[in-house]
Amino acid sequence: MLNFREFEAGPDPFGRKFRVLFKWLQTAISLRHADTVDVKFILEDERGARTEKTIALPHAELVRISRGAPSGRARAMDDPWCARLAQMHLTHLIETGEDMEKDLVTVPPAELERYAAELARIEQAESHANAGTSR
């Protein structure tokens, strides 16, 4: 399973790699009156320079996807799932350099769907692997 609490990401377009630490996850309605789940990470580059990125996951899209759209497979909308979706987007941002100048980045619905589908495939593969080892 993807470890969202501490992981390495990169290289970015300039060849830098980052150590990434999960800081927090909370609904943004309490922070900035937005209907998102915000996930904050601390990025530390190879020289020790630190920056923070907040990945905003649109709540309505999370609900829609967790209820089974478009895959037809419902799943719980829990904190680890949201944090892993945010991790996937942050990894994409680092590797492409896209939106790295921003402190707050909202995940577009189509990308959120793609990450959720990829995460479902990972979870399913791990479930099958675990079922095979428990026999």
C-alpha positions as CSV (number, residue, x, y, z in Angstrom):
1,M,0.0,0.0,0.0
2,L,1.2,3.5,-0.7
3,N,2.7,5.1,2.4
4,F,1.4,8.6,2.4
5,R,2.9,9.6,5.7
6,E,6.5,9.7,4.5
7,F,7.8,9.0,1.0
8,E,10.2,10.1,-1.7
9,A,9.1,11.8,-4.9
10,G,10.9,12.9,-8.0
11,P,13.0,13.6,-9.8
12,D,11.4,16.9,-10.8
13,P,12.2,18.4,-14.2
14,F,15.5,19.8,-12.7
15,G,16.6,16.4,-11.3
16,R,15.8,17.1,-7.7
17,K,14.3,14.5,-5.4
18,F,12.2,15.3,-2.4
19,R,11.5,13.7,1.0
20,V,7.8,14.3,1.6
21,L,6.1,14.2,5.0
22,F,2.3,14.2,5.6
23,K,1.4,17.1,7.9
24,W,-2.4,17.0,8.2
25,L,-5.8,16.4,6.5
26,Q,-8.9,18.4,7.3
27,T,-12.0,19.7,5.7
28,A,-11.4,23.1,4.3
29,I,-14.7,24.5,5.3
30,S,-13.2,25.3,8.7
31,L,-10.0,26.8,7.2
32,R,-11.1,28.8,4.1
33,H,-14.8,28.2,3.6
34,A,-14.1,25.8,0.7
35,D,-15.9,22.5,0.0
36,T,-12.7,20.5,-0.2
37,V,-10.7,18.0,1.8
38,D,-7.2,19.6,2.2
39,V,-4.1,17.5,2.6
40,K,-0.9,19.3,3.6
41,F,2.6,17.9,2.9
42,I,6.0,19.2,3.8
43,L,8.6,18.8,1.0
44,E,12.3,18.7,1.8
45,D,14.8,18.8,-1.1
46,E,18.2,17.2,-1.1
47,R,19.8,20.4,0.2
48,G,17.4,20.5,3.2
49,A,15.2,23.3,1.9
50,R,11.6,23.0,2.9
51,T,8.4,24.0,1.3
52,E,4.7,23.2,2.0
53,K,2.0,22.1,-0.5
54,T,-1.7,21.7,0.2
55,I,-3.6,19.5,-2.1
56,A,-7.3,20.3,-2.2
57,L,-9.7,17.4,-3.1
58,P,-13.2,18.6,-4.1
59,H,-15.6,17.1,-1.6
60,A,-18.5,16.6,-4.1
61,E,-16.2,14.7,-6.4
62,L,-14.8,12.5,-3.5
63,V,-18.4,11.6,-2.6
64,R,-19.4,10.8,-6.2
65,I,-16.3,8.6,-6.8
66,S,-16.6,6.9,-3.4
67,R,-20.2,6.0,-4.2
68,G,-19.1,4.2,-7.3
69,A,-19.1,6.6,-10.1
70,P,-17.7,6.0,-12.7
71,S,-16.2,2.6,-11.8
72,G,-19.4,1.1,-10.3
73,R,-17.4,0.1,-7.2
74,A,-18.3,1.9,-4.0
75,R,-15.7,2.3,-1.2
76,A,-15.4,4.1,2.1
77,M,-14.4,7.8,1.8
78,D,-11.9,7.7,4.7
79,D,-8.8,9.7,5.6
80,P,-6.2,7.2,4.2
81,W,-7.9,7.1,0.8
82,C,-8.0,10.9,0.6
83,A,-4.4,11.2,1.7
84,R,-3.3,8.6,-0.9
85,L,-5.2,10.4,-3.7
86,A,-3.5,13.7,-2.6
87,Q,-0.1,11.9,-2.6
88,M,-0.7,10.7,-6.1
89,H,-1.4,14.3,-7.3
90,L,1.6,15.7,-5.4
91,T,3.9,13.1,-7.0
92,H,2.5,14.1,-10.4
93,L,3.1,17.8,-9.7
94,I,6.7,17.1,-8.6
95,E,7.5,14.9,-11.6
96,T,6.1,17.3,-14.1
97,G,6.9,20.7,-12.4
98,E,3.2,21.6,-12.9
99,D,1.8,24.1,-10.4
100,M,4.9,23.8,-8.2
101,E,4.9,27.6,-7.7
102,K,1.6,27.3,-5.9
103,D,1.1,26.5,-2.2
104,L,-2.5,25.3,-2.7
105,V,-3.4,23.1,-5.7
106,T,-7.0,21.8,-6.4
107,V,-7.1,18.4,-8.1
108,P,-9.3,18.6,-11.3
109,P,-12.2,16.1,-11.3
110,A,-10.9,14.0,-14.2
111,E,-7.5,13.6,-12.5
112,L,-9.2,12.7,-9.2
113,E,-11.1,9.9,-11.1
114,R,-7.9,8.7,-12.6
115,Y,-6.1,8.5,-9.3
116,A,-9.0,6.8,-7.7
117,A,-9.1,4.1,-10.4
118,E,-5.3,3.6,-10.1
119,L,-5.6,3.3,-6.4
120,A,-8.4,0.8,-6.7
121,R,-6.2,-1.3,-9.0
122,I,-3.4,-1.2,-6.5
123,E,-5.7,-2.2,-3.6
124,Q,-7.2,-5.0,-5.6
125,A,-3.8,-6.4,-6.6
126,E,-2.7,-6.3,-3.0
127,S,-5.9,-7.9,-1.9
128,H,-5.4,-10.8,-4.4
129,A,-1.7,-11.1,-3.3
130,N,-2.7,-11.3,0.3
131,A,-5.4,-13.8,-0.4
132,G,-2.8,-16.0,-2.1
133,T,-0.4,-15.9,0.8
134,S,-3.1,-16.8,3.4
135,R,-3.8,-20.2,2.0
